[in-house]
Amino acid sequence: MTRPDQPTSSTPSRRTVLAAAAGVALAATTATTAHASAPAQQKAPARLVDNSTWTTYSDWRSGTGHGTRALAGSRPGVTLARATGTMSYTDPHLNRTADWEYATWTSPVHTLAVPATEVIASWNAHTPAGTWIQVELQGTYTDGTRTPWYVMGRWTAGDDEKVDIRRTSVDDQNDGRSSIWTDTFSIDDAASGLRLVSYSLRLTLLRTPGTKAAPTVWRLGAMGSDVPDRFTVPASVPGFTGELAVPRYSQDVHAGQYPEYDGGGEAWCSPTSSQMIIESWGRKPSAEQLAWVDPSYADPQVCLAARSTFDYQYDGCGNWPFNAAYAATYKDLQGVVTRLGSLTDLETLIAAGIPAITSQSFLKTELTGAGYGTSGHLMTVIGFTADGDVIANDPASKDDPAVRRVYKRREWENIWLRTKRYNATGGVSSGTGGVCYLYFPAHPTPAQRRALAKVGVR
């Protein structure tokens, strides 16, 4: 489990600082609390999500670079060509100040097709030792005023404290109208009608002064959404039947291992799910990458995934863009964070061979067969039965063989897509509104490309 209860865009209270184990705990209660009837469901607008991505050579040429160079070839990107300045950065997690050479690239302004209450950026990058990137967002509100430049993440694949920073989100960013909740831009009071109508993303590419190593970014984008508050969602009609071959890994077999990463394996649902899908595409870490793991531990690649996704500020492995960025460190893989609108969208992807990692929260009584309740959990959807039920690799299982589960379609769809829910104490908490991670080849097949386009991803 990774994501404790957090405020929705209509709840402007500041997110509490999380203890490492807070995301681990399964709800112990099995009792159901009596509730008043949920409010009548609002009719959803035609479009709830807008995805914009810079990936092609012409995309990178369309931005404004200072010291960067657009790269052509089979995997276009943008890289640090020459330093335009030096900045001092105090790493709050290493308590160390160092100078870094940098260059910047700023995207054109993107006008959102759906004015958004939330925006989540994601990126794919190569960051050699001694390099890192910073991703920022600046947007324009419906009243024409602008946000500050918000830091959406400071990322590096490595964690050698001699040469690398600690990858981190940045807390306490707000302008009184919007805030950053770890990895998510959110309008503080969605009921006010205020929305974000456009944004730019800015990359800062950094390296140790005097070296030639340079980070390269292959994919940069953001998902803006305006999902209405809802306790229930419309039921979709079953369509596709089939199941993908995806490795099964349990987070629970890692309980207590490497507690410096989010308290240990009992909290590693996100990296465990990420590793399952990475390996379903035939990618695996090298023996050298795994050499640090205790040889007595099963599935050492799960330990690597936890270490490689750990957000030192969030104090957990559940940062959504960090997981997508980790997936893209494997050869010719891409990762993106988005929202989907129904199980029909998932059927479209799985029919094209693309599994998905989904984020949901629920009481034990709300998901038959799970055996637990959670305030935030990631699992991997790999198929659908003939009756339309969801086949999921659920890492919250006692061992690897037990990971494959079948969950009732209606229950599963609702806990994944809703934005509000009743928690174990009878209060109202948030739901993710269909958040998922998608990992797929840098060069998708035509069928995969069509499926991704159908759910709004390119």
C-alpha positions in Angstrom: 0.0 0.0 0.0 1.4 3.4 -0.8 -1.1 6.2 -0.6 -2.8 7.2 2.6 -5.9 9.3 2.6 -5.2 12.7 1.0 -7.3 15.7 0.3 -9.3 16.1 -2.9 -9.3 19.2 -4.9 -12.4 20.3 -3.1 -10.7 19.9 0.3 -8.0 22.6 0.5 -6.4 21.4 3.8 -2.7 20.9 3.7 -1.5 17.3 3.1 -0.1 15.9 6.4 3.4 14.7 6.6 3.4 10.9 6.2 5.3 8.4 8.3 7.0 5.8 6.3 4.7 3.0 7.5 1.5 5.0 7.1 1.0 3.8 3.6 1.6 0.2 4.6 -1.3 -0.4 6.9 -4.2 -2.5 5.7 -7.4 -1.3 7.3 -7.9 -3.7 10.2 -11.6 -3.3 10.5 -14.1 -5.5 8.7 -17.1 -3.6 9.9 -19.3 -1.5 7.7 -20.3 1.9 8.9 -23.9 3.0 8.3 -24.0 6.0 5.9 -26.5 8.3 4.5 -27.2 7.7 0.8 -24.4 9.1 -1.4 -25.3 12.2 -3.3 -26.9 11.8 -6.7 -24.2 11.2 -9.3 -23.4 14.2 -11.6 -23.5 13.7 -15.3 -19.9 13.7 -16.5 -18.8 15.9 -19.3 -17.8 14.4 -22.6 -14.0 14.8 -21.9 -12.5 14.6 -18.5 -8.8 14.2 -19.3 -6.3 16.0 -21.5 -2.8 14.5 -22.3 -0.1 16.5 -23.9 3.3 15.0 -24.7 6.6 16.2 -26.3 8.4 13.2 -27.8 9.3 13.8 -31.4 12.2 15.8 -32.9 9.8 18.5 -34.1 8.3 18.6 -30.6 11.7 19.3 -29.1 12.5 21.8 -31.8 9.2 23.6 -30.9 10.4 24.6 -27.4 12.7 27.3 -26.2 16.1 26.0 -25.3 19.0 27.7 -23.6 22.1 25.4 -23.8 20.1 22.4 -24.9 20.1 20.5 -28.2 17.2 18.5 -29.8 18.3 15.0 -30.8 17.0 13.2 -33.9 17.2 9.5 -34.5 15.1 6.5 -33.5 14.4 8.0 -30.1 14.3 11.7 -30.2 15.1 13.8 -27.2 16.6 16.9 -25.7 20.0 17.0 -24.0 22.4 19.4 -22.3 24.7 20.6 -25.0 26.5 23.5 -23.2 26.1 24.9 -19.7 24.5 28.4 -19.6 25.1 28.9 -15.9 25.9 27.3 -12.6 23.5 27.0 -9.7 24.0 26.1 -6.1 21.6 23.4 -4.7 21.3 22.3 -1.1 20.1 18.8 -1.0 17.8 18.6 2.0 18.1 14.8 2.3 21.9 14.8 2.2 22.4 18.1 4.0 24.9 19.0 1.3 25.3 22.0 -0.9 26.9 21.7 -4.3 27.2 23.6 -7.5 25.7 22.3 -10.8 26.0 23.3 -14.4 22.7 23.6 -16.1 20.8 24.3 -19.3 17.0 24.7 -19.7 14.3 23.8 -22.2 10.7 25.3 -22.0 7.8 23.8 -23.8 5.3 25.9 -25.9 2.2 26.8 -24.0 -0.4 24.0 -24.1 -4.0 24.9 -24.0 -6.0 22.2 -22.1 -8.9 20.7 -24.0 -10.6 20.3 -20.6 -9.8 23.1 -18.1 -8.3 21.2 -15.2 -8.5 20.9 -11.4 -5.5 18.6 -11.4 -2.4 18.2 -13.5 0.2 15.4 -13.2 3.5 15.6 -15.1 5.6 12.6 -16.1 8.9 12.2 -17.9 11.3 9.6 -19.3 15.0 10.4 -19.1 18.5 9.0 -19.1 20.5 10.5 -16.2 24.1 9.3 -16.0 25.9 9.4 -12.7 26.4 13.0 -11.6 23.4 14.3 -13.6 19.8 15.1 -12.8 16.7 16.9 -14.1 14.1 19.2 -12.6 10.6 19.4 -14.1 8.5 22.5 -13.4 5.0 23.6 -14.4 3.6 27.1 -14.8 -0.1 27.5 -15.7 -2.7 30.1 -16.4 -6.0 30.2 -14.5 -9.4 30.9 -16.0 -9.2 34.5 -14.8 -6.0 35.1 -16.8 -3.5 35.1 -13.9 -0.6 32.8 -13.7 0.7 30.3 -11.1 4.3 30.4 -10.0 6.7 27.9 -11.5 6.0 24.8 -9.4 8.6 22.0 -9.1 6.9 18.8 -10.1 10.0 16.7 -9.3 13.7 16.5 -9.1 14.8 13.2 -10.7 17.8 11.1 -11.1 17.9 7.3 -11.7 20.9 6.9 -9.4 21.5 7.3 -5.7 25.2 7.3 -5.2 25.5 10.0 -2.6 29.0 10.8 -3.7 27.8 12.2 -7.1 24.0 12.2 -7.2 21.3 14.1 -5.5 18.4 12.4 -3.7 15.4 12.2 -6.1 12.6 14.2 -4.4 9.3 15.9 -4.7 9.0 19.3 -3.1 6.5 20.1 -0.4 4.9 23.4 0.7 4.3 24.9 -2.8 1.2 27.0 -3.2 -0.1 30.4 -4.1 -3.3 30.4 -2.1 -5.3 29.1 -5.1 -3.5 25.9 -6.0 -1.0 23.6 -4.3 1.3 20.7 -5.1 0.5 17.5 -3.4 3.7 15.5 -3.8 3.3 14.8 -7.6 0.0 16.5 -8.3 -1.0 20.1 -9.1 -4.4 20.7 -7.6 -6.8 23.6 -7.5 -7.5 24.3 -3.8 -11.2 24.9 -4.2 -12.7 23.3 -7.2 -16.2 24.4 -6.2 -15.2 28.0 -6.8 -15.1 27.3 -10.6 -11.4 28.2 -10.9 -9.5 26.0 -13.3 -6.2 25.8 -15.0 -6.7 26.5 -18.7 -3.1 26.2 -20.0 0.5 25.4 -18.9 4.1 25.2 -19.9 6.6 22.7 -18.7 10.2 23.7 -18.0 13.1 21.3 -17.9 16.4 22.1 -16.2 19.1 19.6 -17.1 22.0 19.6 -14.6 25.5 18.0 -14.2 28.6 18.2 -12.1 30.7 21.2 -13.3 33.5 20.4 -15.6 32.2 17.0 -16.7 30.8 15.9 -20.0 28.0 13.7 -18.8 24.6 14.9 -19.9 21.0 14.0 -19.1 18.7 13.3 -22.0 14.9 13.5 -21.8 13.0 11.4 -24.4 9.4 12.1 -23.2 7.9 15.0 -21.3 4.2 15.7 -20.8 1.3 16.2 -18.4 -2.2 14.9 -17.8 -4.8 17.5 -16.9 -8.2 16.5 -15.7 -11.5 17.7 -14.3 -13.1 14.6 -12.9 -16.3 15.5 -10.9 -16.7 14.5 -7.3 -18.5 11.1 -7.3 -19.1 8.2 -5.0 -20.2 5.9 -7.8 -19.6 5.7 -11.5 -21.6 4.3 -14.4 -21.1 0.6 -15.1 -19.4 -0.3 -18.3 -20.6 -3.2 -20.5 -18.1 -6.2 -20.7 -16.4 -6.5 -24.0 -12.9 -8.0 -24.3 -12.1 -11.4 -22.9 -8.4 -12.5 -22.5 -5.4 -12.5 -20.3 -1.8 -11.3 -20.8 1.2 -13.2 -19.5 2.7 -11.0 -16.8 5.1 -12.2 -14.1 3.7 -12.4 -10.6 5.5 -10.8 -7.7 4.3 -10.4 -4.1 5.2 -7.4 -2.1 4.5 -9.3 1.1 7.4 -11.7 0.7 9.6 -8.6 1.2 8.1 -7.5 4.5 10.7 -6.0 6.7 13.4 -5.9 4.0 15.2 -2.6 3.4 13.0 -0.6 5.8 14.9 2.6 4.7 12.7 2.4 1.6 9.2 3.1 2.9 9.3 0.8 5.8 9.9 -2.4 3.8 8.2 -4.6 1.3 4.7 -4.4 2.9 4.6 -0.8 1.4 6.0 -1.7 -2.1 2.8 -2.2 -4.1 3.8 0.5 -6.6 7.3 -0.6 -7.4 6.3 -4.3 -7.3 3.5 -3.6 -9.9 6.0 -1.6 -11.9 8.5 -4.5 -12.0 5.8 -6.9 -13.1 5.0 -4.9 -16.1 8.6 -4.0 -17.0 9.4 -7.7 -17.1 6.3 -8.5 -19.1 8.0 -6.5 -21.9 11.1 -8.7 -21.6 13.2 -6.3 -19.7 15.2 -7.3 -16.6 17.9 -5.6 -14.4 21.4 -6.8 -14.8 23.3 -8.9 -12.2 25.4 -5.8 -11.5 22.3 -3.8 -10.7 21.2 -6.5 -8.2 24.6 -7.1 -6.6 23.7 -5.0 -3.5 20.6 -7.1 -2.6 20.9 -9.7 0.1 21.3 -13.0 -1.9 18.8 -14.7 0.5 16.0 -12.5 -0.7 13.5 -13.7 -3.3 12.8 -11.6 -6.3 15.7 -9.1 -5.8 14.5 -7.0 -8.7 11.6 -5.9 -6.5 14.0 -4.5 -4.0 15.8 -2.7 -6.8 12.4 -1.2 -8.0 11.7 0.1 -4.5 15.1 1.7 -4.2 14.9 3.2 -7.7 11.4 4.8 -7.2 11.9 6.0 -3.6 11.0 9.7 -3.1 13.1 11.0 -0.3 10.6 13.8 0.5 7.4 11.7 0.3 9.3 9.0 2.2 7.8 6.4 0.0 7.9 4.5 -3.3 4.4 5.6 -4.5 5.3 8.8 -6.4 3.5 8.2 -9.6 5.8 10.0 -12.1 8.9 8.5 -10.4 7.5 5.0 -11.1 7.0 5.9 -14.8 10.5 7.4 -15.0 11.9 4.2 -13.5 10.2 2.0 -16.1 11.8 4.2 -18.8 15.3 3.4 -17.5 14.9 0.0 -19.2 15.9 -0.2 -22.8 13.3 1.2 -25.2 10.4 1.4 -22.7 8.2 4.4 -22.1 6.2 5.2 -19.1 3.3 7.7 -18.6 0.8 8.6 -15.8 -2.8 9.2 -17.0 -6.4 8.8 -16.1 -8.8 6.4 -17.8 -12.5 6.7 -18.0 -13.8 3.1 -17.7 -13.0 -0.5 -17.8 -13.7 -0.3 -21.6 -10.5 1.8 -21.8 -8.6 -0.9 -20.0 -10.1 -3.6 -22.3 -8.9 -1.6 -25.3 -5.3 -1.5 -24.0 -5.2 -5.1 -22.9 -6.6 -6.3 -26.2 -3.6 -4.6 -27.8 -1.2 -6.3 -25.3 -0.7 -3.3 -22.9 -1.3 -4.1 -19.2 -1.9 -1.2 -16.8 -1.1 -0.3 -13.2 -4.1 1.1 -11.4 -4.5 3.0 -8.2 -7.5 2.5 -5.8 -8.6 2.6 -2.2 -11.4 0.7 -0.5 -12.8 -1.0 2.6 -12.4 -4.7 3.1 -16.1 -5.1 2.5 -16.0 -3.3 -0.9 -13.8 -5.7 -2.9 -14.8 -9.3 -2.6 -11.9 -11.7 -2.3 -9.2 -9.1 -1.5 -9.1 -9.9 2.2 -8.0 -6.4 3.1 -8.9 -2.8 3.0 -6.6 0.0 2.1 -6.3 3.8 1.9 -4.2 3.5 -1.2 -3.0 0.5 -3.3 -1.6 -0.2 -6.7 -2.2 -3.4 -8.7 -1.7 -4.6 -12.2 -4.7 -5.3 -14.5 -3.8 -8.1 -16.9 -7.1 -9.3 -18.4 -10.8 -10.0 -18.2 -12.8 -13.2 -17.7 -15.7 -14.3 -20.0 -18.1 -12.6 -17.5 -16.2 -9.3 -17.7 -14.6 -9.6 -14.3 -11.1 -8.1 -13.7 -8.0 -10.3 -13.7 -5.4 -8.5 -11.6 -1.9 -9.3 -10.4 -2.4 -8.0 -6.8 1.0 -7.6 -5.1 -0.7 -7.6 -1.7 -0.6 -11.4 -1.6 1.1 -13.9 0.7 3.4 -15.2 -2.1 4.0 -15.0 -5.8 1.6 -17.8 -6.9 -1.2 -16.1 -5.0 -0.8 -12.8 -6.8 -3.2 -13.5 -9.6 -6.7 -12.6 -8.5 -10.2 -12.2 -10.1 -12.3 -9.3 -8.8 -15.9 -8.5 -9.5 -16.1 -6.1 -12.4 -18.7 -3.7 -10.8 -16.9 -3.5 -7.5 -13.5 -3.0 -9.0 -14.6 -0.4 -11.5 -16.2 1.7 -8.9 -13.4 1.7 -6.3 -10.9 2.7 -9.1 -12.9 5.4 -10.8 -14.6 7.2 -7.9 -13.2 10.4 -6.5 -15.0 10.2 -3.1 -15.5 7.3 -0.7 -16.5 6.5 2.8 -13.5 5.4 4.9 -13.4 2.9 7.8 -14.4 5.6 10.4 -17.4 6.8 8.4 -15.7 10.0 7.1 -15.3 11.0 3.5 -12.0 10.4 1.8 -10.7 10.8 -1.7 -10.4 8.3 -4.5 -8.0 8.5 -7.4 -10.6 9.0 -10.2 -9.0 6.4 -12.6 -5.3 7.1 -12.2 -3.1 4.5 -13.9 0.5 4.0 -15.1 1.1 2.7 -18.7 4.4 1.2 -19.7 4.9 0.4 -23.4 7.6 0.1 -26.0 9.3 3.2 -27.4 8.1 2.0 -30.8 4.6 0.5 -30.3 3.1 -1.7 -32.9 0.4 -0.1 -35.1 -2.3 -1.8 -33.0 -0.7 -0.6 -29.8 -0.5 2.9 -31.1 -4.2 2.9 -32.1 -5.1 1.6 -28.6 -3.1 4.3 -26.9 -4.5 7.0 -29.1 -8.0 5.7 -28.3 -7.4 6.4 -24.6 -5.7 9.7 -25.2 -2.1 8.8 -25.0 0.6 9.1 -27.7 
